[in-house]
Amino acid sequence: MQIVILNNPADVAAYGAEIFKQQIRRKPKSVLGLATGSTPVALYNHLIDANQSGELSFKAAATFNLDEYLGLAGAHPQSYRYFMDTALFNHIDIDKSQTAVPQGNAQNPLQACRDYEAQIKAKGGIDLQLLGIGRNGHIGFNEPSSGLQSRTRVKALTPATIADNARFFADGEYQPRLSITMGIGTILEAKKILLLATGASKAEAIQATVEGPLSAACPASALQMHQDAVIVVDEAAAATLANKEFYKHVEAENQKLLAQFSLE
Ligand code: PGA
C-alpha cells in the first residue's frame, strides 16, 4: 500500500482527481469503479471542471458503482443511482448507458448480483476503483464480518452505518437496512485502488486498515492484499497512525525518485 498524507480534505480531493485524470488520459476507455458518500464529492467536482473545460473526456469510459440500497429504485432521491447522476454523470460527457449501479429495485436481487459480476467481467474488469471508508472500516457496504473474498451480494447494514447515513434522510423517511454491494473479492480484482478518507472520525478505521491485522473486523484491511492500493488521507484521518512520519518520508522520497523516470 502507498500511504499519502496531505494537509486537508481539499488536497486529498485534488490528489485523487489527479490519479483519475491520469488514468483516463492514459486509457480513454477506462472502466472506473465509483463510490458514493460525502468524501468523493470534491473529487467529482474536479472531474466535472476538467470535463467542462475540455481537458478530459469520459465519452469512451464506463463506470461501476460499489453499492446501492436494496428496495430503492434509481429515480428515488436517496438512491445511489440518483446521487451519481446528480453529483457527476449529469455534468460530464459520459454515455449514461455505460454507467452501472447495482439495481436496488431488482425483482430477483440475487440474480442482479450475479449479473453485476458478469457485467464487470464483460467489460474486462475495473481499471481504477475509488473507495471511501466507513468509521467501522467498511468499504462499499461490506460491513465488519464480510468475507474477505466475498462477491457482489445482498448485505445487511450495521446499526452504526444506518446511524451514520441517517443524516441524508428526512425525519420519518424510510431508510433501507439492506444493500447490494460489490464484495471484497470483487473490489480486490480492480487493477488499481484509491481509498480516500478525511477527518478525525475516520482515524481509527484508517489505523486499522493500514496498521491493523488483516481481518474481516476491518474490511478495508483487505487492501493490504492488493498490489496497487493508494490510501490518501488528511492529517486528521492520519492522526493515530503509529508510522505516520515514515509514510510521509517515504512518499516524499518516492516523489523525488519518480521524478527521475519517464512514467509514460
Ligand atoms: P462518507 O462515507 O464519505 O460519507 O464518510 C464513506 C463510506 O461510508 O464509505
py3Dmol code that shows the C-alpha trace and the ligand (Angstrom):
import py3Dmol

protein = """\
ATOM      1  CA  MET A   1       0.000   0.000   0.000  1.00  0.00           C
ATOM      2  CA  GLN A   2       1.058   3.535  -0.620  1.00  0.00           C
ATOM      3  CA  ILE A   3       0.033   5.907   2.175  1.00  0.00           C
ATOM      4  CA  VAL A   4      -0.238   9.555   1.181  1.00  0.00           C
ATOM      5  CA  ILE A   5      -0.812  12.068   3.988  1.00  0.00           C
ATOM      6  CA  LEU A   6      -1.904  15.543   2.925  1.00  0.00           C
ATOM      7  CA  ASN A   7      -2.814  18.702   4.817  1.00  0.00           C
ATOM      8  CA  ASN A   8      -6.551  18.907   4.336  1.00  0.00           C
ATOM      9  CA  PRO A   9      -9.611  17.473   2.535  1.00  0.00           C
ATOM     10  CA  ALA A  10      -9.173  19.814  -0.443  1.00  0.00           C
ATOM     11  CA  ASP A  11      -5.663  18.466  -1.058  1.00  0.00           C
ATOM     12  CA  VAL A  12      -6.950  14.883  -0.752  1.00  0.00           C
ATOM     13  CA  ALA A  13      -9.621  15.535  -3.395  1.00  0.00           C
ATOM     14  CA  ALA A  14      -7.168  17.225  -5.764  1.00  0.00           C
ATOM     15  CA  TYR A  15      -4.649  14.384  -5.400  1.00  0.00           C
ATOM     16  CA  GLY A  16      -7.335  11.755  -6.002  1.00  0.00           C
ATOM     17  CA  ALA A  17      -8.665  13.651  -9.013  1.00  0.00           C
ATOM     18  CA  GLU A  18      -5.175  13.718 -10.498  1.00  0.00           C
ATOM     19  CA  ILE A  19      -4.965   9.918 -10.314  1.00  0.00           C
ATOM     20  CA  PHE A  20      -8.324   9.676 -12.117  1.00  0.00           C
ATOM     21  CA  LYS A  21      -7.241  12.175 -14.783  1.00  0.00           C
ATOM     22  CA  GLN A  22      -4.012  10.283 -15.434  1.00  0.00           C
ATOM     23  CA  GLN A  23      -5.959   7.029 -15.732  1.00  0.00           C
ATOM     24  CA  ILE A  24      -8.447   8.459 -18.248  1.00  0.00           C
ATOM     25  CA  ARG A  25      -5.730  10.191 -20.291  1.00  0.00           C
ATOM     26  CA  ARG A  26      -3.697   7.002 -20.438  1.00  0.00           C
ATOM     27  CA  LYS A  27      -6.744   4.875 -21.325  1.00  0.00           C
ATOM     28  CA  PRO A  28      -9.832   6.773 -22.511  1.00  0.00           C
ATOM     29  CA  LYS A  29     -11.802   3.504 -22.477  1.00  0.00           C
ATOM     30  CA  SER A  30     -11.127   3.065 -18.761  1.00  0.00           C
ATOM     31  CA  VAL A  31     -13.525   1.125 -16.591  1.00  0.00           C
ATOM     32  CA  LEU A  32     -13.893   3.183 -13.420  1.00  0.00           C
ATOM     33  CA  GLY A  33     -15.196   1.933 -10.083  1.00  0.00           C
ATOM     34  CA  LEU A  34     -17.030   4.739  -8.299  1.00  0.00           C
ATOM     35  CA  ALA A  35     -18.248   5.428  -4.779  1.00  0.00           C
ATOM     36  CA  THR A  36     -20.936   7.496  -3.072  1.00  0.00           C
ATOM     37  CA  GLY A  37     -20.808   9.369   0.239  1.00  0.00           C
ATOM     38  CA  SER A  38     -19.545  12.815   1.200  1.00  0.00           C
ATOM     39  CA  THR A  39     -15.864  12.145   0.618  1.00  0.00           C
ATOM     40  CA  PRO A  40     -15.828  11.669  -3.194  1.00  0.00           C
ATOM     41  CA  VAL A  41     -17.911  14.779  -3.951  1.00  0.00           C
ATOM     42  CA  ALA A  42     -14.966  17.189  -4.107  1.00  0.00           C
ATOM     43  CA  LEU A  43     -13.046  14.759  -6.351  1.00  0.00           C
ATOM     44  CA  TYR A  44     -16.073  14.523  -8.655  1.00  0.00           C
ATOM     45  CA  ASN A  45     -16.196  18.321  -8.813  1.00  0.00           C
ATOM     46  CA  HIS A  46     -12.602  18.351 -10.065  1.00  0.00           C
ATOM     47  CA  LEU A  47     -13.530  15.832 -12.760  1.00  0.00           C
ATOM     48  CA  ILE A  48     -16.573  17.910 -13.778  1.00  0.00           C
ATOM     49  CA  ASP A  49     -14.370  21.016 -14.072  1.00  0.00           C
ATOM     50  CA  ALA A  50     -11.796  19.127 -16.144  1.00  0.00           C
ATOM     51  CA  ASN A  51     -14.529  17.789 -18.432  1.00  0.00           C
ATOM     52  CA  GLN A  52     -16.301  21.103 -18.873  1.00  0.00           C
ATOM     53  CA  SER A  53     -13.063  22.936 -19.631  1.00  0.00           C
ATOM     54  CA  GLY A  54     -12.298  20.396 -22.368  1.00  0.00           C
ATOM     55  CA  GLU A  55      -9.286  18.969 -20.536  1.00  0.00           C
ATOM     56  CA  LEU A  56     -10.775  15.487 -20.152  1.00  0.00           C
ATOM     57  CA  SER A  57     -13.422  13.376 -21.869  1.00  0.00           C
ATOM     58  CA  PHE A  58     -15.450  10.491 -20.441  1.00  0.00           C
ATOM     59  CA  LYS A  59     -17.053   9.625 -23.798  1.00  0.00           C
ATOM     60  CA  ALA A  60     -15.308   6.261 -24.022  1.00  0.00           C
ATOM     61  CA  ALA A  61     -15.317   5.424 -20.295  1.00  0.00           C
ATOM     62  CA  ALA A  62     -17.578   3.023 -18.401  1.00  0.00           C
ATOM     63  CA  THR A  63     -18.326   3.021 -14.684  1.00  0.00           C
ATOM     64  CA  PHE A  64     -19.478   0.607 -11.995  1.00  0.00           C
ATOM     65  CA  ASN A  65     -20.632   1.832  -8.611  1.00  0.00           C
ATOM     66  CA  LEU A  66     -19.855  -0.070  -5.460  1.00  0.00           C
ATOM     67  CA  ASP A  67     -23.288  -0.380  -3.967  1.00  0.00           C
ATOM     68  CA  GLU A  68     -26.953   0.556  -3.805  1.00  0.00           C
ATOM     69  CA  TYR A  69     -29.738   0.452  -1.239  1.00  0.00           C
ATOM     70  CA  LEU A  70     -31.932  -2.591  -1.709  1.00  0.00           C
ATOM     71  CA  GLY A  71     -35.543  -1.512  -2.149  1.00  0.00           C
ATOM     72  CA  LEU A  72     -34.899   1.868  -3.774  1.00  0.00           C
ATOM     73  CA  ALA A  73     -35.449   2.449  -7.498  1.00  0.00           C
ATOM     74  CA  GLY A  74     -32.912   4.582  -9.333  1.00  0.00           C
ATOM     75  CA  ALA A  75     -35.330   7.509  -9.545  1.00  0.00           C
ATOM     76  CA  HIS A  76     -35.584   7.684  -5.734  1.00  0.00           C
ATOM     77  CA  PRO A  77     -33.709  10.751  -4.466  1.00  0.00           C
ATOM     78  CA  GLN A  78     -31.996   8.664  -1.756  1.00  0.00           C
ATOM     79  CA  SER A  79     -30.773   6.025  -4.191  1.00  0.00           C
ATOM     80  CA  TYR A  80     -27.113   5.914  -5.087  1.00  0.00           C
ATOM     81  CA  ARG A  81     -28.044   5.950  -8.798  1.00  0.00           C
ATOM     82  CA  TYR A  82     -29.719   9.312  -8.200  1.00  0.00           C
ATOM     83  CA  PHE A  83     -26.713  10.519  -6.206  1.00  0.00           C
ATOM     84  CA  MET A  84     -24.312   9.598  -9.015  1.00  0.00           C
ATOM     85  CA  ASP A  85     -26.468  11.220 -11.687  1.00  0.00           C
ATOM     86  CA  THR A  86     -26.698  14.491  -9.779  1.00  0.00           C
ATOM     87  CA  ALA A  87     -23.150  14.519  -8.350  1.00  0.00           C
ATOM     88  CA  LEU A  88     -21.320  13.502 -11.533  1.00  0.00           C
ATOM     89  CA  PHE A  89     -22.939  11.854 -14.552  1.00  0.00           C
ATOM     90  CA  ASN A  90     -25.358  14.677 -15.459  1.00  0.00           C
ATOM     91  CA  HIS A  91     -22.438  17.112 -15.656  1.00  0.00           C
ATOM     92  CA  ILE A  92     -19.963  15.195 -17.810  1.00  0.00           C
ATOM     93  CA  ASP A  93     -19.940  13.794 -21.351  1.00  0.00           C
ATOM     94  CA  ILE A  94     -20.209  10.141 -20.300  1.00  0.00           C
ATOM     95  CA  ASP A  95     -22.626   7.817 -22.112  1.00  0.00           C
ATOM     96  CA  LYS A  96     -25.197   7.130 -19.356  1.00  0.00           C
ATOM     97  CA  SER A  97     -25.811   3.637 -20.724  1.00  0.00           C
ATOM     98  CA  GLN A  98     -22.206   2.887 -19.726  1.00  0.00           C
ATOM     99  CA  THR A  99     -22.741   3.838 -16.066  1.00  0.00           C
ATOM    100  CA  ALA A 100     -23.742   0.904 -13.884  1.00  0.00           C
ATOM    101  CA  VAL A 101     -25.104   0.979 -10.336  1.00  0.00           C
ATOM    102  CA  PRO A 102     -26.459  -2.195  -8.713  1.00  0.00           C
ATOM    103  CA  GLN A 103     -30.191  -2.495  -9.304  1.00  0.00           C
ATOM    104  CA  GLY A 104     -31.818  -1.596  -5.981  1.00  0.00           C
ATOM    105  CA  ASN A 105     -35.322  -2.474  -7.151  1.00  0.00           C
ATOM    106  CA  ALA A 106     -34.447  -5.807  -8.801  1.00  0.00           C
ATOM    107  CA  GLN A 107     -37.225  -8.421  -8.683  1.00  0.00           C
ATOM    108  CA  ASN A 108     -34.573 -11.028  -8.054  1.00  0.00           C
ATOM    109  CA  PRO A 109     -31.718  -9.368  -6.116  1.00  0.00           C
ATOM    110  CA  LEU A 110     -29.547 -12.495  -6.083  1.00  0.00           C
ATOM    111  CA  GLN A 111     -29.709 -12.689  -9.873  1.00  0.00           C
ATOM    112  CA  ALA A 112     -28.974  -8.946 -10.059  1.00  0.00           C
ATOM    113  CA  CYS A 113     -25.809  -9.585  -8.016  1.00  0.00           C
ATOM    114  CA  ARG A 114     -24.671 -12.358 -10.354  1.00  0.00           C
ATOM    115  CA  ASP A 115     -25.464 -10.169 -13.377  1.00  0.00           C
ATOM    116  CA  TYR A 116     -23.409  -7.308 -11.927  1.00  0.00           C
ATOM    117  CA  GLU A 117     -20.366  -9.548 -11.574  1.00  0.00           C
ATOM    118  CA  ALA A 118     -20.857 -10.745 -15.162  1.00  0.00           C
ATOM    119  CA  GLN A 119     -21.184  -7.172 -16.432  1.00  0.00           C
ATOM    120  CA  ILE A 120     -17.895  -6.178 -14.775  1.00  0.00           C
ATOM    121  CA  LYS A 121     -16.181  -9.214 -16.300  1.00  0.00           C
ATOM    122  CA  ALA A 122     -17.622  -8.498 -19.746  1.00  0.00           C
ATOM    123  CA  LYS A 123     -16.045  -5.028 -19.618  1.00  0.00           C
ATOM    124  CA  GLY A 124     -12.667  -6.548 -18.862  1.00  0.00           C
ATOM    125  CA  GLY A 125     -12.624  -5.671 -15.143  1.00  0.00           C
ATOM    126  CA  ILE A 126     -12.215  -2.398 -13.298  1.00  0.00           C
ATOM    127  CA  ASP A 127      -9.094  -0.346 -14.022  1.00  0.00           C
ATOM    128  CA  LEU A 128      -9.332   2.103 -11.126  1.00  0.00           C
ATOM    129  CA  GLN A 129     -11.619   1.694  -8.120  1.00  0.00           C
ATOM    130  CA  LEU A 130     -12.424   4.649  -5.865  1.00  0.00           C
ATOM    131  CA  LEU A 131     -13.294   3.893  -2.231  1.00  0.00           C
ATOM    132  CA  GLY A 132     -14.398   5.810   0.824  1.00  0.00           C
ATOM    133  CA  ILE A 133     -14.309   4.129   4.208  1.00  0.00           C
ATOM    134  CA  GLY A 134     -16.880   3.877   6.977  1.00  0.00           C
ATOM    135  CA  ARG A 135     -15.999   4.656  10.585  1.00  0.00           C
ATOM    136  CA  ASN A 136     -16.323   0.905  11.140  1.00  0.00           C
ATOM    137  CA  GLY A 137     -13.856   0.135   8.347  1.00  0.00           C
ATOM    138  CA  HIS A 138     -16.417  -0.826   5.721  1.00  0.00           C
ATOM    139  CA  ILE A 139     -15.700  -0.427   2.003  1.00  0.00           C
ATOM    140  CA  GLY A 140     -18.759  -0.326  -0.205  1.00  0.00           C
ATOM    141  CA  PHE A 141     -21.357  -1.820   2.120  1.00  0.00           C
ATOM    142  CA  ASN A 142     -19.017  -4.612   3.150  1.00  0.00           C
ATOM    143  CA  GLU A 143     -19.646  -4.279   6.846  1.00  0.00           C
ATOM    144  CA  PRO A 144     -17.417  -5.843   9.531  1.00  0.00           C
ATOM    145  CA  SER A 145     -17.602  -9.662   9.281  1.00  0.00           C
ATOM    146  CA  SER A 146     -17.711  -9.516   5.472  1.00  0.00           C
ATOM    147  CA  GLY A 147     -15.788 -12.361   3.882  1.00  0.00           C
ATOM    148  CA  LEU A 148     -12.505 -11.125   2.516  1.00  0.00           C
ATOM    149  CA  GLN A 149     -13.173 -12.988  -0.751  1.00  0.00           C
ATOM    150  CA  SER A 150     -16.873 -12.091  -0.936  1.00  0.00           C
ATOM    151  CA  ARG A 151     -18.552 -11.261  -4.245  1.00  0.00           C
ATOM    152  CA  THR A 152     -21.425  -8.915  -5.119  1.00  0.00           C
ATOM    153  CA  ARG A 153     -24.295  -9.824  -2.794  1.00  0.00           C
ATOM    154  CA  VAL A 154     -27.073  -8.602  -0.538  1.00  0.00           C
ATOM    155  CA  LYS A 155     -25.679  -7.317   2.734  1.00  0.00           C
ATOM    156  CA  ALA A 156     -27.404  -6.025   5.875  1.00  0.00           C
ATOM    157  CA  LEU A 157     -26.227  -2.658   7.156  1.00  0.00           C
ATOM    158  CA  THR A 158     -24.964  -2.389  10.725  1.00  0.00           C
ATOM    159  CA  PRO A 159     -26.723  -0.056  13.181  1.00  0.00           C
ATOM    160  CA  ALA A 160     -23.580   2.132  13.091  1.00  0.00           C
ATOM    161  CA  THR A 161     -23.819   2.598   9.311  1.00  0.00           C
ATOM    162  CA  ILE A 162     -27.558   3.204   9.463  1.00  0.00           C
ATOM    163  CA  ALA A 163     -26.933   5.885  12.114  1.00  0.00           C
ATOM    164  CA  ASP A 164     -24.089   7.455  10.070  1.00  0.00           C
ATOM    165  CA  ASN A 165     -26.267   7.655   6.956  1.00  0.00           C
ATOM    166  CA  ALA A 166     -29.402   8.859   8.760  1.00  0.00           C
ATOM    167  CA  ARG A 167     -28.225  12.436   8.103  1.00  0.00           C
ATOM    168  CA  PHE A 168     -29.204  12.034   4.453  1.00  0.00           C
ATOM    169  CA  PHE A 169     -32.800  11.025   5.278  1.00  0.00           C
ATOM    170  CA  ALA A 170     -35.595  13.297   6.462  1.00  0.00           C
ATOM    171  CA  ASP A 171     -37.298  12.606   9.809  1.00  0.00           C
ATOM    172  CA  GLY A 172     -39.686   9.694   9.369  1.00  0.00           C
ATOM    173  CA  GLU A 173     -38.429   8.921   5.857  1.00  0.00           C
ATOM    174  CA  TYR A 174     -37.940   5.221   5.055  1.00  0.00           C
ATOM    175  CA  GLN A 175     -34.249   4.307   5.396  1.00  0.00           C
ATOM    176  CA  PRO A 176     -33.222   0.971   3.879  1.00  0.00           C
ATOM    177  CA  ARG A 177     -31.453  -1.584   6.049  1.00  0.00           C
ATOM    178  CA  LEU A 178     -30.224  -3.798   3.230  1.00  0.00           C
ATOM    179  CA  SER A 179     -27.931  -3.170   0.292  1.00  0.00           C
ATOM    180  CA  ILE A 180     -26.459  -4.746  -2.792  1.00  0.00           C
ATOM    181  CA  THR A 181     -22.701  -4.316  -2.649  1.00  0.00           C
ATOM    182  CA  MET A 182     -19.696  -5.443  -4.631  1.00  0.00           C
ATOM    183  CA  GLY A 183     -17.844  -7.952  -2.474  1.00  0.00           C
ATOM    184  CA  ILE A 184     -14.353  -7.501  -1.117  1.00  0.00           C
ATOM    185  CA  GLY A 185     -13.139 -10.113  -3.592  1.00  0.00           C
ATOM    186  CA  THR A 186     -14.766  -8.091  -6.385  1.00  0.00           C
ATOM    187  CA  ILE A 187     -13.070  -4.880  -5.207  1.00  0.00           C
ATOM    188  CA  LEU A 188      -9.683  -6.568  -4.885  1.00  0.00           C
ATOM    189  CA  GLU A 189      -9.796  -7.526  -8.579  1.00  0.00           C
ATOM    190  CA  ALA A 190      -9.600  -3.866  -9.624  1.00  0.00           C
ATOM    191  CA  LYS A 191      -6.213  -3.162 -11.182  1.00  0.00           C
ATOM    192  CA  LYS A 192      -5.679  -0.093  -9.025  1.00  0.00           C
ATOM    193  CA  ILE A 193      -7.488   1.026  -5.865  1.00  0.00           C
ATOM    194  CA  LEU A 194      -7.696   4.562  -4.486  1.00  0.00           C
ATOM    195  CA  LEU A 195      -9.147   4.984  -0.988  1.00  0.00           C
ATOM    196  CA  LEU A 196      -9.811   8.492   0.311  1.00  0.00           C
ATOM    197  CA  ALA A 197     -10.504   9.405   3.943  1.00  0.00           C
ATOM    198  CA  THR A 198     -10.668  12.736   5.720  1.00  0.00           C
ATOM    199  CA  GLY A 199     -11.494  13.902   9.223  1.00  0.00           C
ATOM    200  CA  ALA A 200     -10.859  12.672  12.749  1.00  0.00           C
ATOM    201  CA  SER A 201     -13.901  10.363  12.668  1.00  0.00           C
ATOM    202  CA  LYS A 202     -12.016   8.140  10.177  1.00  0.00           C
ATOM    203  CA  ALA A 203      -8.717   7.974  12.106  1.00  0.00           C
ATOM    204  CA  GLU A 204      -9.465   4.720  13.922  1.00  0.00           C
ATOM    205  CA  ALA A 205     -10.636   2.962  10.734  1.00  0.00           C
ATOM    206  CA  ILE A 206      -7.555   4.179   8.829  1.00  0.00           C
ATOM    207  CA  GLN A 207      -5.235   2.985  11.572  1.00  0.00           C
ATOM    208  CA  ALA A 208      -6.894  -0.472  11.483  1.00  0.00           C
ATOM    209  CA  THR A 209      -6.757  -0.525   7.664  1.00  0.00           C
ATOM    210  CA  VAL A 210      -3.093   0.365   7.400  1.00  0.00           C
ATOM    211  CA  GLU A 211      -1.532  -0.971  10.594  1.00  0.00           C
ATOM    212  CA  GLY A 212      -4.029  -3.469  11.984  1.00  0.00           C
ATOM    213  CA  PRO A 213      -4.160  -7.179  11.195  1.00  0.00           C
ATOM    214  CA  LEU A 214      -5.798  -8.457   8.021  1.00  0.00           C
ATOM    215  CA  SER A 215      -9.261  -9.038   9.416  1.00  0.00           C
ATOM    216  CA  ALA A 216     -12.921  -9.229   8.483  1.00  0.00           C
ATOM    217  CA  ALA A 217     -13.444  -7.000  11.545  1.00  0.00           C
ATOM    218  CA  CYS A 218     -11.992  -4.176   9.434  1.00  0.00           C
ATOM    219  CA  PRO A 219     -12.975  -4.960   5.821  1.00  0.00           C
ATOM    220  CA  ALA A 220     -10.698  -2.239   4.410  1.00  0.00           C
ATOM    221  CA  SER A 221      -7.697  -4.108   5.851  1.00  0.00           C
ATOM    222  CA  ALA A 222      -8.147  -6.469   2.863  1.00  0.00           C
ATOM    223  CA  LEU A 223      -6.432  -3.757   0.802  1.00  0.00           C
ATOM    224  CA  GLN A 224      -3.209  -4.990   2.407  1.00  0.00           C
ATOM    225  CA  MET A 225      -3.536  -7.899  -0.035  1.00  0.00           C
ATOM    226  CA  HIS A 226      -3.703  -5.662  -3.120  1.00  0.00           C
ATOM    227  CA  GLN A 227      -0.666  -4.925  -5.247  1.00  0.00           C
ATOM    228  CA  ASP A 228      -1.584  -1.328  -6.154  1.00  0.00           C
ATOM    229  CA  ALA A 229      -3.670   0.316  -3.432  1.00  0.00           C
ATOM    230  CA  VAL A 230      -3.168   4.006  -2.631  1.00  0.00           C
ATOM    231  CA  ILE A 231      -4.596   5.342   0.643  1.00  0.00           C
ATOM    232  CA  VAL A 232      -4.898   9.139   0.582  1.00  0.00           C
ATOM    233  CA  VAL A 233      -5.775  10.795   3.901  1.00  0.00           C
ATOM    234  CA  ASP A 234      -5.647  14.194   5.529  1.00  0.00           C
ATOM    235  CA  GLU A 235      -3.767  14.914   8.751  1.00  0.00           C
ATOM    236  CA  ALA A 236      -6.888  14.383  10.872  1.00  0.00           C
ATOM    237  CA  ALA A 237      -7.564  10.915   9.456  1.00  0.00           C
ATOM    238  CA  ALA A 238      -3.844  10.056   9.785  1.00  0.00           C
ATOM    239  CA  ALA A 239      -3.622  11.258  13.382  1.00  0.00           C
ATOM    240  CA  THR A 240      -3.319   7.858  15.080  1.00  0.00           C
ATOM    241  CA  LEU A 241      -1.016   6.130  12.574  1.00  0.00           C
ATOM    242  CA  ALA A 242       1.976   4.847  14.503  1.00  0.00           C
ATOM    243  CA  ASN A 243       4.283   5.159  11.498  1.00  0.00           C
ATOM    244  CA  LYS A 244       2.938   8.435  10.205  1.00  0.00           C
ATOM    245  CA  GLU A 245       6.334  10.108   9.831  1.00  0.00           C
ATOM    246  CA  PHE A 246       7.670   7.104   7.929  1.00  0.00           C
ATOM    247  CA  TYR A 247       4.801   7.215   5.413  1.00  0.00           C
ATOM    248  CA  LYS A 248       5.312  10.927   4.917  1.00  0.00           C
ATOM    249  CA  HIS A 249       9.033  10.495   4.428  1.00  0.00           C
ATOM    250  CA  VAL A 250       8.655   7.547   2.057  1.00  0.00           C
ATOM    251  CA  GLU A 251       6.118   9.443  -0.013  1.00  0.00           C
ATOM    252  CA  ALA A 252       8.365  12.486  -0.300  1.00  0.00           C
ATOM    253  CA  GLU A 253      11.356  10.330  -1.258  1.00  0.00           C
ATOM    254  CA  ASN A 254       9.282   8.365  -3.776  1.00  0.00           C
ATOM    255  CA  GLN A 255       8.178  11.548  -5.458  1.00  0.00           C
ATOM    256  CA  LYS A 256      11.797  12.646  -5.823  1.00  0.00           C
ATOM    257  CA  LEU A 257      12.822   9.251  -7.183  1.00  0.00           C
ATOM    258  CA  LEU A 258       9.865   9.055  -9.560  1.00  0.00           C
ATOM    259  CA  ALA A 259      10.729  12.458 -10.971  1.00  0.00           C
ATOM    260  CA  GLN A 260      13.906  10.913 -12.380  1.00  0.00           C
ATOM    261  CA  PHE A 261      11.971   8.473 -14.550  1.00  0.00           C
ATOM    262  CA  SER A 262       9.712   8.835 -17.507  1.00  0.00           C
ATOM    263  CA  LEU A 263       6.458   7.143 -16.451  1.00  0.00           C
ATOM    264  CA  GLU A 264       4.747   7.134 -19.848  1.00  0.00           C
TER     265      GLU A 264
END
"""
ligand_1 = """\
9
PGA
P -18.535 9.244 3.733
O -18.867 7.689 3.650
O -17.663 9.583 2.572
O -19.872 9.926 3.657
O -17.855 9.466 5.046
C -17.848 6.788 3.381
C -18.361 5.371 3.448
O -19.226 5.064 4.291
O -17.867 4.545 2.671
"""
view = py3Dmol.view(width=600, height=400)
view.addModel(protein, "pdb")
view.setStyle({"model": 0}, {"cartoon": {"style": "trace"}})
view.addModel(ligand_1, "xyz")
view.setStyle({"model": 1}, {"stick": {}})
view.zoomTo()
view.show()
